[in-house]
């Protein structure tokens, strides 16, 4: 159940971060602000629930941050047509590998 809350924490954080792009620049969209605020609040609430279900903090945070970074980079590439260099792609693979190693090396009940 903890990992379900973690998935929700990641999803809400990625949504909030993606909409953060719409609050900056020349054409700021006013209705994006509430989505950003609610998304981040929900993300931390879900992360707290993750921890309360027994997922270790280090593991939860590594997965939350790592998966979030990779998803935001991919969404930025698809939606906002931002570039992804080969170095960035290698970095994303390394982030994913690091998260997998943290999870694999963790002690489970």
Secondary structure, 3 states (H helix, E strand, C coil): CHHHHHHHHHHHHHHHHHHHHHHCCCCCCCHHHHHHHHHHHHHHHHHHHHHHCCCCHHHHHHHHHHHHHHHHHHHHHHHCCCCCCHHHHHHHHHHHHHHHHHHHHCCCC
